[in-house]
Amino acid sequence: MTQEEGARAETAGTTSNGEPTDEVLLRAAAHGDHAAFTALVHRHRDRVYAICLRYFRDPTDAQDATQETFLALHRGAGTFTG
């Protein structure tokens, strides 16, 4: 896929590989779509955990912070306006 095709796909709500964008998933999650929220978690959990682990330098604290991050996202999804 060319860069131009990728840009068109993203504006249509999908990534270059045909997956829904984070924005589309967050909007769906804000309207109660649990599968969309689960997709967001699966898409980002490893990166969020890695950032938390670098910050806290303790796996247990990093797991707790990762969980809190996604709980905050879930609680705030309804206020998303992007």
ROFIPA-413362 format. One record per residue (C-alpha): residue number from 1; residue in one letter; x, y, z. Coordinates in steps of 0.001 Angstrom, whole numbers, plus 524288, in hexadecimal, padded with zeros to 5 digits. Layout:
<pts>
PT    k  r      u      v      w
PT  NUM  A      X      Y      Z
...
</pts>
This chain:
<pts>
PT    k  r      u      v      w
PT    1  M  80000  80000  80000
PT    2  T  80536  80D5E  7FC7F
PT    3  Q  8065F  8185E  8064E
PT    4  E  7FB0E  81F5A  7FF95
PT    5  E  7F274  8133D  80084
PT    6  G  7F5F4  811F6  80EDF
PT    7  A  7F22B  8200F  81168
PT    8  R  7E524  81E0B  80A82
PT    9  A  7E27B  811CC  81278
PT   10  E  7E514  818E5  81F3E
PT   11  T  7DBBB  823DC  81BC0
PT   12  A  7D18E  81969  818D3
PT   13  G  7D2F9  813E9  8269B
PT   14  T  7DC0A  8089C  823DD
PT   15  T  7EAAF  806D9  824B7
PT   16  S  7F2DE  80317  818FE
PT   17  N  7F0EE  7F4AF  81C63
PT   18  G  7E21F  7F5E7  81D02
PT   19  E  7E0CB  7F67B  82BD2
PT   20  P  7D826  80105  831F1
PT   21  T  7DFBC  80CEE  8369B
PT   22  D  7E128  80FBC  84519
PT   23  E  7D7C0  81B1B  84383
PT   24  V  7CD44  8124F  83DAD
PT   25  L  7CF45  80835  84867
PT   26  L  7CED3  81278  8532A
PT   27  R  7C244  8183A  84DE8
PT   28  A  7BC3E  80AA9  84D70
PT   29  A  7C10A  807BE  85B37
PT   30  A  7BB11  81487  85FDC
PT   31  H  7AE0A  80F79  85AE7
PT   32  G  7AF44  802C5  86271
PT   33  D  7B61F  7FA0E  85885
PT   34  H  7BE08  7F10D  86146
PT   35  A  7C4A1  7EA69  855C6
PT   36  A  7C9D7  7F794  85129
PT   37  F  7CF71  7FA74  85E9D
PT   38  T  7D587  7ECEF  85F1C
PT   39  A  7DBC2  7EF66  851D3
PT   40  L  7E1B0  7FC17  856EA
PT   41  V  7E71C  7F52A  862D4
PT   42  H  7ECFF  7EA3D  85AA8
PT   43  R  7F2BA  7F3FB  85118
PT   44  H  7F978  7FC4C  85B6E
PT   45  R  7FB8D  7F441  867C7
PT   46  D  8096D  7EFCA  864C8
PT   47  R  80E1C  7FD97  861E9
PT   48  V  80738  8034D  86DC3
PT   49  Y  80D14  7F8A0  8764E
PT   50  A  81AB1  7FB10  870B4
PT   51  I  819A1  80991  873B1
PT   52  C  814B6  806C0  88176
PT   53  L  81F94  7FCE6  883C4
PT   54  R  829F0  806AF  87F92
PT   55  Y  823FC  810C8  888A4
PT   56  F  82191  80853  894B6
PT   57  R  82C61  7FE2C  892AF
PT   58  D  823E6  7F426  89994
PT   59  P  81B55  7EA6B  8922D
PT   60  T  81078  7EA67  89C42
PT   61  D  80FA9  7F935  89CAB
PT   62  A  81020  7F990  88DD8
PT   63  Q  804D2  7EFE8  88CF1
PT   64  D  7FCE0  7F7FB  89696
PT   65  A  7FFA1  8048D  88F26
PT   66  T  7FC28  7FE1E  8823E
PT   67  Q  7EF3F  7F98F  887D2
PT   68  E  7EC80  8071B  88D69
PT   69  T  7EF8B  80D32  88033
PT   70  F  7E551  80501  87963
PT   71  L  7DB79  806FF  88456
PT   72  A  7DD3C  815AA  882B7
PT   73  L  7DB66  8142D  8740C
PT   74  H  7CEFC  80C52  87636
PT   75  R  7C999  81645  87FD1
PT   76  G  7CCE5  821B6  876EB
PT   77  A  7C8F6  81BC0  869EA
PT   78  G  7BBA4  82230  86A8E
PT   79  T  7C1C2  82FAB  86AE2
PT   80  F  7C9C4  82D76  85E84
PT   81  T  7C6DE  83815  85495
PT   82  G  7D1BA  835EA  84A77
</pts>
